[in-house]
Amino acid sequence: MKMVKEMMTYCPKDNKHTLHSVSIYKAGKQRATAVGARRHEEDIHGYGGQKFPKLVRTAKTTKKVVLRLKCKECGTIVPRLGIRLRKLEIAQ
């Protein structure tokens, strides 16, 4: 699916509809030293072994794409949950 590069939508900081630039959100690299990662590693190893069954086959073939909407006036970035689709393309 193709998405527009700029769209008019509501800005919560300006409290009005303004022009926003659209980009696709991409999660950053996860840290191995984060508390949750260390705790999960501890659950997997040691006495008792794997707590939960390892996910072998995923049921879904698509992901929900998160859009980053950046206001052209104030620069506020508002995330918006997109629809479920295989591929999203920002049109030029």
PyMOL commands that set and color helices and strands:
alter all, ss='L'
color gray80, all
select helices_A, chain A and resi 35-44
alter helices_A, ss='H'
color red, helices_A
select strands_A, chain A and resi 2-3+6-11+16-24+63-71+77-85+89-90
alter strands_A, ss='S'
color yellow, strands_A
deselect
rebuild
show_as cartoon
